[in-house]
Amino acid sequence: MTTSNFLVTTKIQLKGVCIHCCTSPDDGERVNAQIVETSNKLVIVDAMLMRAHAKEFRAYADALGKPIDRIFITHAHPDHWFGIEFFEDVRSCALPQTIQEIQMMGQLEIDFHRNQHGDLTNDQIRLPKEAVEEGQLEIDGVIFGLHKVEAAEDLFMLVIDLPNEKTLLAQDLVYNKVHMFVGQRSMDGTTCFAGWTAALEKFKKGGYSIVIPGHGVPTDGTVFDANISQLAVMQEIYATSDGSNFVQRAVGAFPNYGLASMLEMSNYFLFIAKF
């Protein structure tokens, strides 16, 4: 594990690849972005929230001395796509539904975060340039599996696995010992709990030795049961709370978990926001 000005990087050396998991500090929502380093290329997964963090992330990638083959944006929450402005020279890919969601919701997200952080965050919608679908692709001899998850932490999410390495780049399908954002609603107003739990149950069967979450440190397959239990508790808290006590009760249920800002955002979208 290494620390630079902002980012903490965990390197995971596997048989065919080295994964660099770069984590922002709390003001960047402790989000993870990944670099999958193959023999000759780099594949980037997500781009961070704050400009300073994304800029440092790009500099770290460039320092590895290999060409960036492409960047995947896994979903439309701003802590995963805002930093794409530092990868505009790179082939950028996302699910077509994610591209559409950024197009629809991006300005609201920009306005929200610039109200909080000013010019420290992205100032315009920057769309991934290429739509991708589920399936497998080979990059520099490494197999990448692309999986679409619906109605979980976001409306649509891209989850990537490296089947030969038994590794899942779960991103926000999985959180590890931090508070979850549970404020996402489906288009019909349904909460995220059922869809998210079903997706975790599905990927739990994948036999992954390494699971890299969107928030929290890299872990293993035991995280699926931990997340399923956490979601069950959060669903009960939501069902028996209101906007005045939701955050307090969630912190009480998971007192040793970090990133309470996720609860504040969840509270806003569950109890306050009107669309």
N, C-alpha and C positions, 0 to 999 in steps of 0.2 A: 504494500500500500504506500502510495506517495502523495504528498500534498504540495500544491503550487499556490499561487496567489489566492485562488478561490476554490479550485476543484480538488477533490480527493479521488484518486484513481486506484482501483483495484485491478490487478492483472491476473488473469486466469489462463494459464498455459495448458492447452489441451493437445490431443494427438495431432490434429490437422490445422488448428488455428490458435491464435492468442486473442482473448477477449479483453479489451480495456473498458472497464466500467467506470465512467467518470460521473461523479456526484457533486451537485451544486450545494452551497450552504443553504441555511434555512430561508434566507430572503429570496432564494430561487426555488423554493418549495422542495428542497432536498431531492430534486428530480435526477434520475439517472439517464444518461445517454451512453450508447455503446459504440465502440469501434471493434469490428471483427477483422482482425489482421490475418490474411492468408499469406501464402508464400510470396505473392507478388502484388497484392492489392489490398485495399481497405474498403470495407463496407460499413457505413455509418447508420446507426439506428437512433433517430430523434436528434433534437437540436437545442434543447434547453430553453429557458424563459428569458433570463436577463441578458442584456447585450454583453456585459463584461464577461459573463460566464460562457456564453456562446462563442465569443471571440477567442477566449482562452482554450476552449474545446477545439476550435478549428486549428489554432496554433499547435496544440498537442498532436493532432492528427497529421499536420504537415511535417512535424518534427520526426515522425516515424519514417519518412523518406520513401513512401510508396504512393502510387496514384490512388485517388479515391474513385472506386468504380461507380458508386451511387450512394445516395442517402435515402433511407426509408423513413417516412413520417407515419407513426403508428396510429395516431388518432388526432382529433381536432381540438383537444384541450391546449391552451396556449403555452403551457410549460413544455410542450413537445414540438411545437412548430414555430414559435416566434423566432428562434435562432436560425431559421433557414436563410435569413438574410446574409449570413456568413458562408453559405454554401450555394449561392446562386450560380456559380460557375460549374456546379456538379449536377449530374443526372439525378433528379429527385422524383421519388415514387411514393404513391399512397393508394389506398383503396379509392375507387371512384366516389363512394359515399363520403369518405373523409374529405376529399377535394370539395365536394358540394357543401359539406357542413362548414368548412373553413370559409367558403365563399359567402354562406348565409350568415354565419355567426361571428366571423372574424372581426368586423368593425366594432361590435359590442364588446368583444374581449379586449381589443386594443384600447377602447375608450376606458374600460374598467381599470386596466392595469396602468395606463398612462395617468389616470386620475390618482393612483397610488404612488407611482414611481417616476412619473414624468418621462424624460428622454432616456431613462435607463432601460426602457423596453422598446420593442418594435413599434413602428409608427405607420405601417401600412400592410394590407393583406398581400401576402406572398404565397402563391399557390404552388404545391408540388406540380411538376410539369407532366408527369406520366402516371396514368392509372394502371394499377396491377390487380390481378385477380388471384384467388386461391390456387395453390398448386406448388410444384417444386421447380426450382431453378438451380443451375450449377454456375458458380462463380469461382473461377480459378481452381477448379477441382473440388470445391466444397459444396455440398448439397444444402440448400436453404429451403425449408418448408414454410410456405405462406398460408396462414389460417385466418379466416374472418370470424370475429366474435361480434355478436349483436346483443344489444340491450343489456349491457353490463356496466362497467364504470363509465363508458361513453356509449353513444348510440351504435357506433361501429368502431371496431378496433382491429388492427393487424397484429397478430401474434406470430413470431418467427421462431422456428426451431431448427437446430442443427442435428438431424437425426443420427448421423454417424458419431456424433460427440455426446449424445444423450443430454443435450443442453437446450433449454427453453429461454428465449429472450421474451419474457412474458410482458414486460412493460406494465401498464396499469391494470392488466388482469390480476396482478399480484402486488400486494404491499407486504413489507416485512417489518413488523414491530414498529410501525408508525400508524397514526390515525388515517383512516380512509376517507376519500371524498365519496360520499354516498348521496350527493345531491342531484345526480343526473336523472332526469325523467325521460321516458320514451315520448314519442310524438302524441300518444293518447293520454299522457299524464301519469302513466304507470311508473312506480319507483323501480330502482335498479336491482333490488335484492334478489328476486327470483331468477332473473336472467344471468346475473353475475354468479350466483351459486351454481346454477346449472353448468356454466362454462368451466368453473373450477372443478366440478365433479368430472367433467369430460377430460380435461387435461391432466387431472390426477392419475388417470389410467395410462398416461404416456410413458411411465417409467423413467422420468428424467432424473439424472444424477445432480445436475446443476440447474437452478432456476434463478434467473436474474430479474428482479422486480423493477417496477417503475419508480418506486420509492422504498428506500431501505437497502440494506446490504445484500449482496448475493448469498444464496442459500441453497437448499436442496428440496426434494419432493415433499418433505414434511410440511412445507409452508401451505400446501393446499388445504389440509385439514385445519390448520391454524386460521387461514382466511375464511373458510366456511363457518367456523365457530364465531369468528369476529363479526361476520356479516349477520349471523343469527342474533347476536347480542344487539348490534346496531339497529336491526329491524325492530326488535322489541322496544328499544329505547325510543325510536321514532314513533312507533304506534302509541306510546303512552306518554309522550312529551308534547310540549309546544315550543314556540320560538324562544321562550324565556328560560328554559331549563335544559334544552337538548344538549348544548355544549358541556355544561357542568356535569350532567349525568354520564356522557360519553367519556369525559376525562376521568371520572370516578371509576368507570368500568375498566379502563385501561390506563392506570396512573403512571406507568413507566414508559408509555409510548410517546414518541416525539411528534412534531408537526401538527400542533393543535390548530394551525391555520386551516387545515383541511376541514376541521369540524365547523369553523366559522363560515367557510364557504358553503358547506353542506347545509348548515342552518339557514343561510340566506335563500338557497334554492329550494329547500323543502318547505319553509314556512313563510317566507317574506316575498320572494319574487313573484311578480304577476306578468304572465306573457299572454 
